[in-house]
């Protein structure tokens, strides 16, 4: 059997939250062996009767902080120091913004280990501990805060999985996506399908013309106009 292109490990206190990984294109990629995915319960690495994973923060303040020791045990158990090391991905409001380029970077890694934080986050020493032997990437979905990292993991995995060979039915789809290099980093042009007239609204005539050159020019114009109206910062960059 061919080795998977990407191995994923996800550590969380809510394993059931990651059930959508078995659905849609990602699920099919797992079934076909393109991706290998395992979800782990952080509480398996606790040692008290209550399976405690959090404690109050030093210095005071609201909320709780996830304790370092269960996380260290999880990292050591999944990636022993003497063996191959994954890239540790931690969803965090303090991380690098998720972009198509960053998704492509992650898709090129053979092994990603996701750490799903909760509460006020994970004890910062876990990053220092991990960074001594593995690559650590903190990623933010945007300028807002979620209840935990699980939903962010689902977004990140879907963004990078579709860039892997064999995941999409048509390999050109990813190349023409919004933000993709093949689309000059701009927003994708509007898309239409049958019927040509629907509730009084018509498909642009150029798309029915059969003139592929004209269609390509129209899509480029629409892509540029859409980007200028919605995301002018992409044109500046």
N, C-alpha and C positions, 0 to 999 in steps of 0.2 A: 504493500500500500504506500502511495506517495505521501511524503511528509507534508503537513499543512504549511501554507505560506505564512500563516500568522497564528501564534498561540496566545490566548487570552486567559488571564486569571483575574477574577474580581473578588475582593474581600469586602464584606459588608456585614452589618448586623441585621439586614433584611434581605436574605437570599431570594425570597419570593418576588422581590421587586424587579429582579433581573429576568423574570420569566419571558418577557418579550424578545429576548435574544434568540429564542427558538422559533420566532415568527418571520414571515416575509423573506426578503432576500438574504438577510443575515442568517436566519434559520436554515435556508436552503444551502448556503455556503458551508455551514457547520455540517449538515447532512452529507454534503459531497466531499468533505474533508479538506476544503480550502482553508477553513478556520477551525481551530480546536479551542473550545471554551469551557472553562470550569469556574463555578461560583462557590465561594467558601464563606462560612459563617465565622466572623471574627471571634465570637464567643467560644469557639472550640479551642482557642488559645488562652482562655482565662483559667484561673486555678482556685477560685472561691465558689462556694455553694450558690451564690447569687449570680455568678457569671458576669461580674462587674466590668464594664469597659470604660467608665467615665468617672471623673472626680471634679471637685470644685477648683476653680482656677487660682493659682498663686497670684497675689496682688489684689484679689477681690474682683468684683464685677459680676454681671449676670450670667446665667447659664452654666453649663458644665463643659469640661474639656475631655476628649478621649485620651485615655491613659497610654503611655508609651509602651509599657511592657507587653500587653497583648499584641500590639502591632509589630514589635520587634520579633516576638515568637512566630508570628505569621510570616514575616519576611524570611526568617531563618528556616522555617519549615518548608516554605514553597521554593526558596532559592538559597540553599545552604551556601555559606561564604566561600567554600572551596570549589563550588561548581559554577556552571554558566549563570550569567546574571541577566535579568530582564531590564526593561526600561520601566521604572516606576512612575505611573501617572496618577496625580492627585488632583481631582477637581477642586478648585478653590477660587473665591472671588479675587484673591491676590495673584492669580496665575496669568500666564500669557493668554491673550484672547484667542479663541479657537477660530482659525481661518482655514480656507481650502489648502493653503500652503502647509500649514501645520499638520492638517490631516494627512497630507501626502508624506510628510516626514515620518509620522507615526506608522503609516501603512508600510513603510520600508523597513520597520523594525521586525525582527522575527518573533519577539516575545514581549508582550505588554502585561504588566501587573497593575491593576487599578486598585487604589485604596479609597473607599467611600467614607468620607468623614461625615460626622453628624454633630449636633449641638453647636458649640463654639469652635469646632474644628479639632484637629489632631495635635497632640503635644508636639511643638516645633522640633524637639530633639529627634523625633522619628526621621525627619528629613535629613538631619545631619548624620544620623546613624546610617541611613540607607545610602546617602551620597558618597560615603567613604568607599563603596564598592560597586555601585550601580548608577546609571543615569537616572536623574529624577526630573520630571517635568510637571509643573503645576499649570493647570489649564482653567481658564474662566470662560463660561459661555457668554458672558456679557455683564453689563454694569447693573446687576441685580443679585439678590441672594436667594438661594434655594434652601429647603429644609435639610437636604443631604446630597451626597454625591451620586446617588444611584441613577437619577434621571439624567444627570450629566454624562455618566458613563454610557447610557443607551444612545445619547446623541453623538458622542465622540466615536463610539464603535460603528454606528451606522455611517457616519461621515467618512471614516477611513476604509471601512469594509468595501464600499462600492468602488473604491479605487484599486482594489486587488483584481488581478486578472481572473476572469471566469465568474465573477460575482454578478455583473450586469449581463443581460442578454445581448446587448450591443455595446461593444467596447468603446464606440465613439460617443456614447451618451455622456460619460464622465468628462471627456475632452471638451464638450460643448456646454457644460454646466455653467451657471453663473459662477463668477470668481475663478474659473479654471484658466490655466495658461492658454489653452486652445481658443478661449473666448476673449483673449486679451485682458482677462481679469474683470470684465464688465458683467452686468446683469444680462441674463438670457432674454432673447426676444420672445414676444408672446407666441403661444402655440395654439393651433386650431385643428379640429377633425370634423368628420361628417356629422350632420348635413351641412351643406354650403350656406344655406339660409336657415336660421333658427330664431323663432319668435321675433321676426323682423330685423334681425341682426345678421349681416353678411360677413363671410370670411373675406379678408382683403383679396382683391382680384389678382394681384401678382402671384399669390400662392396657388392659384388655379391655372396660371398661364403656361406652365411647363417650361418656362425660361429660367433655367437654373442659375444663370449669372445674375438675372434681375432679382431672383428670390434671395440669393446670397447678399446682394447689395441692400435689399430691403431689410433683411434680418440684421445686418450690421448697423444700418441707420436706426432701426428700432432699439437695438441693444444700446447704442450710444445715447439716444434720446431718453430711454428709460433710466439709464444710469445717471444722466445729467439731472433728471427730475427727482429721483429718489435717493441716489447715493453719489452726489457730486464729488465726494472725497475720493472715490475710486478713480475718477478722471484725473484728479490732482496728483495721485500717486503713480 
